[in-house]
Amino acid sequence: MKDRVECRTPTPGKKPVTIEAAKFAAFRKAILKVLPKRGEGVLFEELVERVAPHLPPDIGSLPWYVTTVKLELEVRGEIVRVPAAKPQRLLKAGATAR
């Protein structure tokens, strides 16, 4: 059995899913690469488009993996949602919105 990573969600009551550790690492690296440390952040709806060039074309369903890994990174505290931003915007953790 391949190494897997449990991906949780900040929503209470939701069951975690597991994905291959290599895929998790690739998506984590791509997401952290495209998110700024400060400013207005990146719109969640633009995240898939921004990470796609940093991933192999045959890696799987980009929207599903981006969402799954993004939620786990939020739980880990590596990324944050910009407070009160509608629609949702994201920054690297420790960053500040303008």
N, C-alpha and C positions, 0 to 999 in steps of 0.2 A: 504494500500500500504506500502511495506517495505521501510525503509530508503535506499536511494541510493546515490552514489557518482558520480559526473560528472568527467569523465577522459578525459582530454584534451591532445593535442599533440603539440610539439613545431613546427610542420610544419604548416605554415600559410594556411588558407583556408580549413583545415580539420575539419569536424564536430566532436564534442566530443560525447562520448558514456557514458551511465550510467550503473553502476553495483551495486549490493547489497553492502551496507556499510560493512557488516560482511566479505564478500569475499574480498573487497578492503583491509580491515584491516589485514586479514590473509596473503594476498599476499605482502602487504607493509612490514609487519613484517619479512616475510621470505626473501624478497629481501634485506632489510637492514641488516639482520643477516649474509648473505653470502657475501656481498660486503666489501672489505677491505677499510680502511681509507687512505692507501698510497700504493705505489708500482706500478706495471704494471696494476692493475685492473683485472677484470674478463671479459673474452670474452662474448659478448652478446649471442653468440650461445651456450655457456655452462650454461647460467643462468637458463634455465628450469631444467636441470639436477641437478643443485645445490640446487634449492629451493624445489624440489619435496619431499625430505625426511622431510621437515618442514611443510608439508601440508597434510590434510586428503586425502585419495585416491579418494574420491568421490566428490571433490570440483569443478570439471568441466574441461574444456579444458585448461590444463596447459599452452601450448604455447600462446594461445590467451590472457588469463588473465595476464600472466607474461609480455607480450608485452604492453598490455593496461595499467597496473599499472606502469610499468617502464616509459612509456611516461609521465604519470601524475606526477610521482616523479621527472622527469627531469624538467617539467614545474614549479613545486613547488620549485625547487632548492635543493631537498634532495639528489639527485644523479647527477653525471656529467659524461659526456663522456671524456675519456682521449684524450686530444688534439692530432690530427694528427695520432692517432692509426688506423691502417687498418689491420685486421677487427676491428670493434667497440669494445672498452673495457670500462668498467664502474667502477666508484669509488663512495664512499659516498662523499657528498659535503663537502667542506672544506679540502679535502684531496689533496695530491700532488703526482704526478707521479714521478717516479725515472728517 
